[in-house]
Every structure is written in structure tokens, then in C-alpha cells.
């Protein structure tokens, strides 16, 4: 057994570690937090296949890799591959199969390729009731496998992303100007389903966080005007945050892109942690300096380095992030987006190993 595995074997999950970081206190060490880890990476890590329905092996991975929680997707869309395997994919397949002769071609049955709502008639025909039938079995089934101290983080949200995907990005933007009533109706239905989801999640034992995963920005700035985000979307996310607070849940938010024009809005919504501070276009040290005392920061270890770098490069970058961001709490170690199947397992291990070796408090990195 490697020293890395020995070190991890001595670490027991304790979500209080994450809580202290969120409250800008120093736990025993910097927590590890990811918004998604591909099952292929999990499989390589524990040495045997991990599948979507194998909750025991998933828990084994999250515990073995040093996390204090297991991540389970909820809501209509899942992070990463967006619609594949999520509730919305089942709905759109049923809709699109009515209009295609090539049912074997999965590419014709994805929301990424086919928008569905362009007119009032499309809106009325969309199977909203079916889309709202979300399955919580995994959240209950996993309870039997959770060790003491381990909690659940649920990923949900995607109010903005799902709205524009349902309408198509171009039509969505055109309708914002020419037919805002239609856009508002789509947003309202999507948000109602996502908020109902959070209320259902709040009843589940051992749930600690609801994580909204909803990209709002490009590398150059917000995907639509900040004023339109404030008018049409942020009131729903304000309610999202209120539900979390009323049920003693933490509220995490993920968005890629440049967020400076939206940062004060996100903080005002009650976001407890912001992920991942996109390393391709934002300076996380600047973020820490300007707002790091008001929101916990997660992530920023470059996915490009995790994919094509060396373990030594990953280690050095991780040390740099820990040295600057971790003192005083308010930082959780993770990638610059997620851990996809194209990340090198040795680089992923190097990030975790560096977190164990250099992430104990007090931080003392030369």
C-alpha cells in the first residue's frame, strides 16, 4: 500500500470539515470538493467498475478519495454530460421519437441538438408533468452505505441553462426581446420544478448541500445581460437560497466563465460557496482578495493540467493554491470544473495527495 493510500486510510469522513471551511474557520485540513467525478475515474481509483446504480461502490470511492460526502444528482438535468441519463433526457426522447424515423440514433434525441419550445403551441404541448416526475430512490437507498460523519450533496438547479436549451440559444435571445412572455412562462415552469425538487430534497436524511449547477457566463462575461439575469432568473435563485436556509442546507453555486459582473448578485442570493472560479479566464487569487471573506471558494485546479500535465505540475499548482487560498478557511480543494474521463488518474491522485500532504492546518508551505 502506498503512503498516499495509508494516509487516506487514516482519514474518516467528517462533514464538519466542510462546514468549518464554509464558515471561514480552519478545520483539521482543507476539504476536498468536486461537483462531478466521471464513473470511469471512480473505477480506476478503486480498481473495479463503478456504475450509476452501484451506490456501495460510489460511497467507497468518495470515502477512499478523502471526501466528506457523496454527490448525487437531482433535478431535471445532471452536470457534466448535461442531459444524458437525466430526467429531461427521458422526456425529450419521448417527444423527439414522435418526429424522427431514426430512433437508433441517440444524437437525434438530445436537447443539446434539438430545442423543443419555439412557440406558445410548443410550450403547451411540452410534457411538463412528466418532466416533473423526479426520482429520489438513490437518496434513500444510499443511507445504508453512509459511514458516520458522511453527508450527501445534491446537484440541482439549471434554471437558466435548461430554459435556453429548451428554446434554443438563438431563439431564446430573440424571444427575450420580441416575446418575453413566452420566455417567462418557460422559466416559471422550469423553476417551479427545480424549486419543488429542493423542497423534496430537504426531507431526506443526511442531506447537507444543494448545489445549483448553472453556467451563466462565457469566457468574456455573462451569456445574457446582467439586467436580464436579474429580472428573469435571480428571483428564482433567491427563492432557491431561501429554501436552503429555511431547511438548514448549504447553497453552492457553479458557473464557468467570467463572473465579475454577477459576483455581488450571487453573494446577495445567499450562496455559501462558489465553484470553480474558472481557471481559464479568472484569477482566483484576485477573487479571494476581493470577496473571499464573504463566500467560500471551491476548485480552480486546471483541468488542462489534470489532462495533459504531469503529477509534479499538479502538485506544484495545488501547493500554490493551498498556500494562498487556504489560510483562515474559506477554501475547498478541487478541479477547475469536474473530473472527466479524460483526466489522467495519476494527476487526479497527485492533486488529492498534495491536498493531504500540504493541506493540514496550520498551512505551512514554503
C-alpha positions as CSV (number, residue, x, y, z in Angstrom):
1,X,0.0,0.0,0.0
2,X,1.4,3.4,-1.0
3,X,1.9,6.2,1.6
4,X,-0.9,8.0,-0.2
5,X,-3.3,5.2,0.5
6,X,-2.1,4.8,4.0
7,X,-2.8,8.5,4.6
8,X,-6.2,8.2,3.2
9,X,-6.9,5.1,5.2
10,X,-6.5,7.1,8.4
11,X,-8.9,9.8,7.3
12,X,-12.6,9.3,8.2
13,X,-15.3,11.3,6.5
14,X,-16.5,14.2,8.7
15,X,-18.7,16.8,7.0
16,X,-17.9,19.2,9.9
17,X,-14.6,19.7,8.0
18,X,-16.5,21.3,5.1
19,X,-18.8,23.3,7.4
20,X,-15.9,24.9,9.1
21,X,-14.4,25.9,5.8
22,X,-17.7,27.4,4.7
23,X,-17.8,29.5,7.9
24,X,-14.2,30.7,7.2
25,X,-12.8,28.7,10.0
26,X,-9.8,26.3,9.8
27,X,-10.7,22.6,10.1
28,X,-8.1,19.9,10.5
29,X,-7.3,20.1,6.8
30,X,-8.6,21.7,3.6
31,X,-11.7,19.7,2.4
32,X,-11.9,18.1,-1.0
33,X,-15.0,19.1,-3.0
34,X,-15.9,18.2,-6.6
35,X,-19.1,18.9,-8.5
36,X,-18.8,15.8,-10.6
37,X,-16.4,12.8,-11.0
38,X,-16.8,10.5,-14.0
39,X,-17.5,6.9,-13.2
40,X,-14.5,5.8,-15.3
41,X,-12.3,7.8,-12.9
42,X,-14.0,6.3,-9.9
43,X,-13.5,2.9,-11.4
44,X,-9.8,3.4,-12.0
45,X,-9.4,4.8,-8.5
46,X,-10.9,1.9,-6.6
47,X,-9.8,-0.7,-9.1
48,X,-13.1,-2.1,-10.3
49,X,-16.1,-0.9,-12.3
50,X,-18.4,1.8,-10.7
51,X,-21.8,2.2,-12.3
52,X,-24.6,4.7,-11.8
53,X,-26.7,2.2,-9.8
54,X,-23.8,0.9,-7.7
55,X,-24.2,3.1,-4.7
56,X,-22.0,1.0,-2.4
57,X,-19.0,1.4,-4.8
58,X,-19.7,5.1,-5.2
59,X,-19.6,5.6,-1.4
60,X,-16.4,3.5,-1.3
61,X,-14.8,5.9,-3.9
62,X,-15.9,9.1,-2.2
63,X,-14.7,7.9,1.2
64,X,-11.5,6.4,-0.2
65,X,-10.6,9.5,-2.1
66,X,-10.9,11.6,1.1
67,X,-14.2,13.4,0.6
68,X,-16.7,14.0,3.4
69,X,-19.8,13.5,1.3
70,X,-21.2,11.6,-1.7
71,X,-22.6,13.6,-4.6
72,X,-25.9,12.5,-6.1
73,X,-27.7,14.3,-8.9
74,X,-31.3,15.5,-8.6
75,X,-33.4,18.0,-10.6
76,X,-34.1,17.7,-14.3
77,X,-30.5,17.9,-15.6
78,X,-27.2,16.5,-14.4
79,X,-23.8,18.2,-14.5
80,X,-21.2,17.2,-17.0
81,X,-23.0,15.4,-19.8
82,X,-26.0,17.7,-19.2
83,X,-29.0,15.7,-20.5
84,X,-27.6,12.2,-20.8
85,X,-29.1,9.9,-18.2
86,X,-31.2,12.7,-16.6
87,X,-34.9,13.1,-16.3
88,X,-35.0,15.6,-19.1
89,X,-33.4,13.1,-21.5
90,X,-36.3,10.7,-20.9
91,X,-38.8,13.4,-21.7
92,X,-37.1,14.7,-24.8
93,X,-36.6,11.2,-26.1
94,X,-40.3,10.7,-25.9
95,X,-41.0,13.9,-27.7
96,X,-38.4,13.6,-30.4
97,X,-39.2,10.0,-31.2
98,X,-42.6,11.1,-32.4
99,X,-40.8,13.2,-35.0
100,X,-37.9,11.1,-36.1
101,X,-37.6,7.9,-38.1
102,X,-34.1,7.2,-36.8
103,X,-34.8,6.1,-33.2
104,X,-31.5,4.3,-33.0
105,X,-29.5,7.5,-33.5
106,X,-29.1,8.9,-29.9
107,X,-27.7,12.1,-31.3
108,X,-31.1,13.0,-32.6
109,X,-32.6,12.5,-29.2
110,X,-30.6,15.1,-27.1
111,X,-31.5,18.5,-26.0
112,X,-28.1,19.8,-27.0
113,X,-29.0,19.1,-30.6
114,X,-32.8,19.7,-30.6
115,X,-34.6,22.6,-28.9
116,X,-38.3,21.9,-28.4
117,X,-40.1,25.2,-27.5
118,X,-40.3,27.9,-30.1
119,X,-44.0,28.9,-29.9
120,X,-46.8,29.1,-27.5
121,X,-48.2,25.9,-29.0
122,X,-44.9,24.1,-28.3
123,X,-45.0,25.3,-24.7
124,X,-48.5,23.9,-24.2
125,X,-47.6,20.6,-25.9
126,X,-44.4,20.1,-23.8
127,X,-44.9,17.3,-21.2
128,X,-44.3,19.4,-18.1
129,X,-46.0,16.9,-15.8
130,X,-43.7,14.1,-16.9
131,X,-40.7,16.3,-16.7
132,X,-41.5,17.0,-13.0
133,X,-41.5,13.3,-12.1
134,X,-38.2,13.1,-10.3
135,X,-36.8,10.0,-8.7
136,X,-35.4,10.2,-5.2
137,X,-34.7,6.5,-4.7
138,X,-31.0,6.9,-4.8
139,X,-31.0,9.4,-2.0
140,X,-32.9,6.9,0.2
141,X,-31.0,3.8,-0.9
142,X,-27.6,5.3,-0.2
143,X,-28.4,5.8,3.5
144,X,-27.5,2.2,4.3
145,X,-23.9,2.7,3.0
146,X,-23.1,6.1,4.6
147,X,-20.4,5.9,7.3
148,X,-20.7,8.1,10.4
149,X,-19.9,11.7,9.6
150,X,-20.6,11.4,5.9
151,X,-23.3,13.6,4.3
152,X,-25.0,14.0,0.8
153,X,-24.6,16.8,-1.6
154,X,-27.4,17.0,-4.2
155,X,-26.7,18.8,-7.5
156,X,-29.8,20.5,-8.9
157,X,-30.6,23.9,-10.4
158,X,-30.0,24.7,-14.1
159,X,-32.9,27.1,-14.4
160,X,-31.1,29.3,-16.9
161,X,-29.4,26.5,-18.9
162,X,-32.5,24.4,-19.2
163,X,-34.6,27.3,-20.3
164,X,-32.3,28.3,-23.2
165,X,-31.7,24.7,-24.2
166,X,-35.5,24.0,-24.4
167,X,-35.9,27.1,-26.6
168,X,-32.5,27.0,-28.4
169,X,-30.0,29.7,-27.6
170,X,-30.7,31.9,-30.6
171,X,-34.5,31.7,-30.3
172,X,-34.2,32.2,-26.5
173,X,-32.3,35.5,-27.0
174,X,-34.7,36.7,-29.8
175,X,-37.7,36.0,-27.7
176,X,-36.2,37.8,-24.7
177,X,-36.7,40.9,-26.9
178,X,-39.7,40.1,-29.1
179,X,-41.8,37.7,-26.9
180,X,-40.6,37.9,-23.3
181,X,-44.0,36.5,-22.2
182,X,-43.1,33.1,-23.7
183,X,-39.7,33.1,-22.1
184,X,-41.2,34.0,-18.8
185,X,-43.6,31.1,-19.0
186,X,-40.8,28.6,-19.8
187,X,-38.7,30.0,-16.9
188,X,-41.5,29.8,-14.5
189,X,-42.3,26.2,-15.3
190,X,-38.6,25.1,-15.2
191,X,-38.1,27.0,-11.9
192,X,-41.2,25.6,-10.3
193,X,-40.0,22.0,-11.0
194,X,-36.5,22.8,-9.7
195,X,-37.7,24.5,-6.5
196,X,-40.2,21.7,-5.9
197,X,-37.1,19.4,-6.2
198,X,-35.3,21.3,-3.4
199,X,-38.3,21.0,-1.1
200,X,-38.4,17.3,-1.7
201,X,-34.7,17.0,-1.1
202,X,-35.0,18.9,2.2
203,X,-36.9,15.9,3.7
204,X,-34.1,13.5,3.0
205,X,-31.8,12.4,5.9
206,X,-28.2,13.3,5.8
207,X,-28.6,15.9,3.1
208,X,-26.3,18.9,3.7
209,X,-26.0,20.9,0.5
210,X,-28.0,21.7,-2.6
211,X,-25.6,22.6,-5.4
212,X,-27.0,24.7,-8.3
213,X,-25.0,23.9,-11.4
214,X,-26.0,26.5,-14.0
215,X,-23.4,28.2,-16.3
216,X,-24.2,31.9,-16.6
217,X,-21.1,33.2,-18.4
218,X,-18.7,32.9,-21.3
219,X,-15.0,33.5,-21.1
220,X,-15.8,37.1,-21.9
221,X,-18.7,37.7,-19.5
222,X,-22.3,36.9,-18.9
223,X,-24.2,34.9,-21.5
224,X,-27.0,37.4,-21.5
225,X,-27.2,40.9,-20.0
226,X,-26.8,41.1,-16.2
227,X,-30.1,43.0,-16.1
228,X,-31.9,40.2,-17.8
229,X,-30.4,37.7,-15.4
230,X,-31.6,39.8,-12.5
231,X,-35.0,40.3,-14.0
232,X,-35.8,36.8,-15.1
233,X,-33.6,34.3,-13.2
234,X,-32.1,35.6,-10.0
235,X,-35.5,36.0,-8.2
236,X,-35.9,32.2,-8.6
237,X,-32.4,31.6,-7.3
238,X,-33.2,33.9,-4.4
239,X,-36.0,31.6,-3.5
240,X,-33.6,28.6,-4.0
241,X,-31.4,30.1,-1.4
242,X,-34.3,30.8,1.0
243,X,-35.5,27.2,0.8
244,X,-31.9,26.1,1.7
245,X,-31.6,28.4,4.6
246,X,-35.1,27.5,5.9
247,X,-34.1,23.9,5.9
248,X,-30.5,24.3,7.3
249,X,-29.0,23.4,4.0
250,X,-26.0,25.0,2.4
251,X,-26.3,26.6,-1.1
252,X,-23.5,26.0,-3.5
253,X,-23.3,27.6,-7.0
254,X,-21.4,26.5,-10.1
255,X,-20.8,28.6,-13.1
256,X,-18.0,28.7,-15.6
257,X,-16.9,31.9,-17.2
258,X,-16.1,35.4,-16.1
259,X,-18.5,36.3,-13.2
260,X,-17.3,39.7,-12.0
261,X,-20.5,41.4,-13.3
262,X,-22.6,38.9,-11.4
263,X,-20.5,38.4,-8.3
264,X,-22.4,40.7,-6.0
265,X,-25.7,39.3,-7.2
266,X,-24.6,35.7,-6.4
267,X,-23.5,36.7,-2.9
268,X,-26.8,38.5,-2.3
269,X,-28.7,35.4,-3.3
270,X,-27.2,33.7,-0.3
271,X,-24.7,31.5,-2.0
272,X,-22.4,29.8,0.6
273,X,-19.8,28.6,-1.8
274,X,-18.8,29.5,-5.4
275,X,-17.3,27.0,-7.8
276,X,-14.9,26.7,-9.7
277,X,-13.6,30.2,-10.3
278,X,-12.9,29.3,-13.9
279,X,-9.1,29.0,-14.2
280,X,-9.2,29.6,-18.0
281,X,-10.5,33.2,-17.5
282,X,-10.5,34.3,-13.8
283,X,-7.7,34.9,-11.3
284,X,-8.7,33.0,-8.1
285,X,-6.2,35.0,-6.0
286,X,-8.0,38.2,-7.1
287,X,-11.3,36.6,-6.2
288,X,-10.0,35.6,-2.8
289,X,-8.7,39.1,-2.1
290,X,-11.9,40.9,-3.2
291,X,-14.7,38.6,-1.9
292,X,-13.1,35.7,-0.2
293,X,-14.3,36.9,3.2
294,X,-17.9,36.7,2.1
295,X,-18.1,33.4,0.2
296,X,-16.3,30.1,0.3
297,X,-14.3,29.4,-2.8
298,X,-14.1,25.9,-4.4
299,X,-11.8,24.4,-7.0
300,X,-9.6,26.0,-9.7
301,X,-7.0,23.3,-10.2
302,X,-6.7,23.5,-14.0
303,X,-8.5,20.7,-15.9
304,X,-6.0,21.1,-18.7
305,X,-3.1,20.3,-16.3
306,X,-5.1,17.4,-15.0
307,X,-5.5,16.1,-18.5
308,X,-2.1,16.8,-20.1
309,X,0.2,17.8,-17.3
310,X,2.5,15.8,-15.1
311,X,1.9,14.8,-11.5
312,X,4.7,17.1,-10.4
313,X,2.9,20.0,-12.2
314,X,-0.3,19.2,-10.5
315,X,1.4,19.0,-7.1
316,X,3.0,22.4,-7.6
317,X,-0.2,24.1,-8.7
318,X,-2.1,22.5,-5.7
319,X,0.6,23.7,-3.3
320,X,0.3,27.2,-4.8
321,X,-3.5,27.3,-4.4
322,X,-3.3,25.9,-0.8
323,X,-0.6,28.4,0.2
324,X,-2.6,31.5,-0.9
325,X,-6.2,30.4,-0.6
326,X,-6.4,28.1,2.4
327,X,-5.2,30.1,5.4
328,X,-8.2,31.2,7.5
329,X,-10.6,28.7,5.9
330,X,-13.0,29.6,3.1
331,X,-11.4,27.3,0.5
332,X,-12.1,23.8,-0.6
333,X,-9.7,21.9,-2.9
334,X,-11.0,20.7,-6.3
335,X,-10.6,20.9,-10.0
336,X,-11.3,23.8,-12.4
337,X,-14.6,22.2,-13.5
338,X,-15.0,18.5,-12.7
339,X,-13.0,15.2,-13.0
340,X,-13.9,14.0,-16.5
341,X,-13.0,10.6,-18.0
342,X,-10.1,12.3,-20.0
343,X,-8.3,13.4,-16.8
344,X,-5.2,11.3,-16.0
345,X,-5.8,9.2,-13.0
346,X,-2.2,9.8,-11.8
347,X,-2.8,13.6,-12.0
348,X,-6.1,13.3,-10.1
349,X,-4.3,11.3,-7.4
350,X,-1.5,13.8,-7.3
351,X,-4.0,16.6,-6.5
352,X,-5.5,14.6,-3.7
353,X,-2.1,13.5,-2.4
354,X,-0.9,17.1,-2.4
355,X,-4.1,18.1,-0.5
356,X,-3.3,15.5,2.2
357,X,0.4,16.3,2.4
358,X,0.2,20.1,2.4
359,X,-3.4,20.9,3.3
360,X,-3.3,20.3,7.1
361,X,-3.7,23.4,9.3
362,X,-1.8,25.5,10.0
363,X,-0.8,25.8,6.4
364,X,3.0,25.9,6.2
365,X,4.1,25.8,2.5
366,X,7.5,27.3,1.6
